Amino acid sequence: MEELIKAIDEIIKDEIIKVVISNKMNKDIEYNKIKFTLKEKSSKQYYQIERFTDKQVFHENIEVNMLKERLEEYIGENYKQVAAWSKETTFDLKISKKGKIHLSKKKGDNAKLANKEHNKQKNYILQEGMIIEPLIDLGVFTKEGKVVNSKYDKYKQINRFVEIIDDEVKKNDFKELTILDFGCGKSYLTFVLYYYFVEIKKIKVKMIGLDLKEDVIKKCNDIAKSYNYENLHFELGDINGFKYNNKVDMVITLHACDIATDYALYNAIKWNTKMIFSVPCCQHEFNEQIKTDSFSILTKYGIIQERVAALMTDSVRANLLEVLGYKTQLLEFIDIAHSPKNILIRASKANISEEKRSKALSEVKSLMEEFNLNPTLFNLLKNDKLI
């Protein structure tokens, strides 16, 4: 024990940026690994402790002067390996089966690590150390739950999507949720969301994914079964004409091509869905229709017309959702540097004043008249006498 304390003292002589304790002594030990990270808030430094189980991460903040006490608590009795970094030194401490202590040091500039840890202060909903099978299969996580360096942008994008949904979900005390995912494709985000709701939020969920490809549906159902996701099912079908007679709490549509997004929104409205999350894709409809004399500068250049038409499409959809009683936002889903398809429509049922609804509809009609537009969603709602 004395030798171990000397090794810990040697490590903490410098200001430690990060410590990772791993290689637990036996399977009965609760945490797979424990991480200490130096943080700073309001000019005050502290260590954030993250303790990782198979499916969860537990957080605790401690004073800087408590680091030695906590390291002594975990190292030796329960874990056999410690990696630690100061700004100029990397430490590697190992404990053999016979209890022999081996401490190695390597000089080097760890300033980048310090900056990285500072930049990663954000606590993601889906954190490193969680064993999330879809993220492992997607190649975002290693089998140990560590983010693959080349997939860090994808990791942030997925967390961003979950956070946008979480902002809406936490406004209500849901005990159960019925969710429909239109055009689910390979469904990685569907699987991730199911994990989030069931494992993290502890909400009872019934989730259905819909897609046109039979092989995709079969594969997704097989994967759901292998993950033991009992209430996640996938069905073969077209967004246009899909029938569902029970209540729907949430509709998700990611990259449904062109007017398929409109049919998804139309169905969601008819079901009186509480929450809608839609990332549109391939908006050809307005681009083929747009025509104007007063604003011909917007149609003079092909690339400008295409982008303006896409933005108009989402503006019309957002306004029509508002007309039907949804508080609607257009959010940046991911950085435009990663994808031009970066707008997410988030809509939730709310008490929208008649004045606001009327203005929203008037704006849509004015745009349609000026630019010769004939929106699918508008026509679907009009035919059902909803507007």
N, C-alpha and C positions, 0 to 999 in steps of 0.2 A: 504493500500500500504506500509506503514511503517513497518508493521508486516512481510510482505512478503520480503521486503529488508533485514530485520534482519535475516530471515530464510536463505536467499541466502548467506548473509555474513557468517553465521554459517557454511554453507556447504563448502564454498570455502576457509575457513581458512587453510585447509590442501591442499596439491597438489591433485587435482582431476584427477583420471585416466579416468573416463567415466561418462557421464550423459545421461539419456534417458528421454525425455519429451514426455508424451502421454496423452490419455484421453481428446481429444479436446472438447471444449465447445459446438460446434454445427457442423452440417454437411457441412456448407459453408466454413469452414476452410480448406485450400488447402492441408496441410500436415497431414498425419495420425500420424506420430511421428517424432521427431527430436533427433538425437543422436550426442553427442560431444565425441570425442575420443582423448586422449593425444597421440601425435606422436612425433617422433624424427628423424631428418635428418641432417646429417653433424653437429652433436652435438648441434643442435638448436631444442628446443621444440616448438610445436604449437598444436592447436586443429583442428582436421578435423571435420567439421559439415556435417552430412548427413541428408537431408530432404526427407522424403519418401511420395510419392503419391501412388495411387493404382498400377501404372505400371512403375514408374520411380523413380530414386534416384538422387537428386541434391547435388553436393559436393561444399564445400567452406573451405578454410583454413584460420584460424585467429590467431593473436598473442595471447600468453598465457594471457596477461593482459586484453584482450577483453572479457574474459569468463563472468565476472559479467554483463557487459553491454548486452550481447546477452541473457543471462538467464533472465534478467529483461524484455527484449523485448518479450520473448515468454511466460513466466510463468504468470499466473494470468488472463490476458485478453483472452487468447486463449486456454490454457491447464490447466488441474486440477491436474496433477500428475507428480512427478519428482522422479526418482531413481538416486542416485549418489554414486560413490565409490571412496574413497581415499585408500591408502595402508593399513590403519588400521581401517577404519570406513565405514559402509554402511548407507546411508541416505535415508529416505523415506519421501517425502513431499507431502501432499495432501491438496487440497482446497475444502471445502464443498460448497454446493449449495448457502449457505448464505455468502460465502466468508471467512469463518473461516480457519485459517492456522493451520495445524497440522504437526509438524516435529518430526520424531523419528530417533534415532541413535542406531546403533548396532556395538559394537567393534568386530573386527575379522581381521584375516590376509588375505588381498586381493592381496598378492604378485603374486599369480598364475594368477589372473585376469590381472594384469599388464603385465605379461609375455605373456599371451594369446593375449592381444590386440597388443602387440609388434609383435608377430608372425603373426597376421592377418592383417598386414599393406597392404598386397596385395589387390588391388582393383579388385574384380572379376567382370566379365562381367555381370553375373547374380547375383545381390546382394540381401542380406537380405532386406526385406521390399517390394520387388516387388511381386505383386500378380500374380504368374505364375501357372496357373491351372495344367499343367502336373506335376510340381514339388510337388504341394500339393497332387495330386492323387497318386503320386509315394511314398509319405510319407517323402520326403526330406524337404519340407517346411510345417509349420503349416498353418492354414487358415489365419493367420496374416502375413505370409511371413517370418517367423523366421525359421532358419535352425534347424531341429531336431538334438539334440546332437549326437545320435547314427548313424545319416546319414551324418555326416560331411565329411567322406571320399568319399562317393558317390557324395556329393555336389561338392567337389574339382575335382573329376573325370569328372563330367559333364562340369564344367567350363573349365577344361583342354581341353576337346574335342572341345568346342565352340571356345576357344582361338586359337587352331591350325587352325581351319577353318578361323577365323577372320584374322589371320596373312596373309592369302592368299587373302581373299576377299578385304581387305582394300588396296591392291596394285592396284586395278582397281576401277574406278568410275561406279559401276554397278547401273543402274536405275531399271533393271528388271533381274530376275534370273529364269531359269527353272532347277529344281533339281529332280533327280530320286534317290530313296532310295531302293536299292535291298535287299531283305530279311529283311524287316523292323521289323518283329515280332510284339511285343506289342507297339513299336514305340514311347516310351517315349522321346528318343533323337530326333526323327523326329519332334514331337510336340514342343519340346524345341527349336529346330533350327528354326522352322517356326515362333515361337514367337520372337526369336532373330532378324531374318531378317526383319520381318514386323513391330514389335513394337519398336525395338531399332535402327536398321539400316535404317528403313523407306524405304526399298526396296520392290518393287512389285514382288511377288514371285508366281510361279506356281510350286507346289511340288506334286510328285506322289510317293506313297509307294507301293512296290510290295512284295507279300508273297504267299506261297502255301496253307496256311490254310484259308479256307473260313470263319470260325467263327471269326478268328482274323481280317480279312479284314472288315467284317461287324461291329465288335465292334469298330475298329479304325475309320471307316467312321461315326459311331454314335457319337463317342467322338469328332471328328473334327467338326461335326455339332453343338454339345452342346457348344463347345468353340467359335463358330462363325468363325472358320478358313475357310473362303470361298474358298480359292484356294489350299487347301490341300485335296487330294483325295487318296484313296487306291484301288488297283486293284489286282485281283486274277491272278497269273501267275508264270511261271518258269523263272528264270534268263536266262537259256539256251533257246534261241528262242524268247525272248521277242522283239516285234517290236515297234519302235517309230520313226516317220518320221520327227518330228520337231527338231529344234536345242536344244541341251542339254548343259547347262553351267556347271553343277556339277553332279557328280555321287558319291553316298555314299554307301558303303557296309560294314556293321558291323556284324562280326561273321558269314558271309556266309560260310557254312561248306565245307571244302576240296576244290575241283575244282570248286565249285559254285563261289568262289572268282575269279577264272580265267575267267569264262564266263562273270562275271560282268565287269572285266577289259577289256576284249575283246570287249564287247559292247561299253564301254566308249571310247575306242580307235577308233572304227569304226564311232562313232558319232562325232569324233573330239572334244570331251568334253574338256572344258578349264581347269577344276579342278577335281581331283579324290582324294577321301579320303576313305581308305580301312583298316579295322582291320580284318585280316584273322583269321580263326579258324579251328581246327581239320585238320591239314595238313598231311593226310595219304599217299598221292600219292608218294612222294619221299621216305618215310619210307619203303614202300613196294618194291620199285625199287632199292634202293641204294645198290651198290656192288662195291668193290674196292680191289685190291691186294696191291697197294702201300700204302694206308692209312687204312688198316684193323683195326687199333687201334680205329678208329672212329665208326666202326660197331661191335666191339667186345662186347660192353656192351649195352644192350637194351635201357636204359634210355639216354645214350649219343647219340646213333644212332637216337633216336626219336627227340631229341633236335637239333642235327646237321641237320637232314633232314628238320625240320621246318625252321631253319635259312637259309638253302640253298634255300628253296622254295621262301621265301620272297626276297632273294638276286636276284634270277633269275627274279622274277616279276619286281623288281625295275629296273634291267638292261634292260629288254625288253621294259619297259615304256620309258626309256632313248633312246633306239634305235628308238622308234617311235616319238621322239621329245618332251619328257616331262622332265622337271627338277624334279628329284625325290629324296625324302628324306625318310629315315626310322627313325621314332621318337618313343620315349617311351611314350605311351599313358597314362598309369597309372603305379604306383610303382609295381614292380614285386612281392612285398610282398602281394599285394592284388589279383593279377591274373597273371599267366604265359603267358596269351594271351595279351601281353602288347605292341605289335609293331603296329604302324599305318603307312601305306604307304601314303605319301602326294605327289601328282604329279600335276604339272601345265604346260600347254603348253608354250614352250620357244624356243629360237633359239639355238638348240644344234648343235655343229659343226659336220661335217661328220666324222672327226677323232675320236671324242668322241663316236659317235654312233657306229662306226666300232669296236672300242675297247670294248665297252659294249657287243656287239653281240659275239665277239671273246671269251670273258670271259665266256659267257653262254655256248657256244659250247664246250669249254675246260672242263668246269665242267661236262657237260652232258657226254662227252666221258670218263672222268676219273672215274665217279661214276655210269655209266650205267643208266643215267636219261633220261626220255622221258616226258618233261613237257607239260601239256595240253595247256597252253597259247602259248608256242612256236609253237605247231602244228596248233593251230587255226590261228595264224598269218601267218605261212608258207603256209597253204592251201589257204589263201586269197592273197598270194604273197605280203604280207606287209613286210616280212623280207626275 
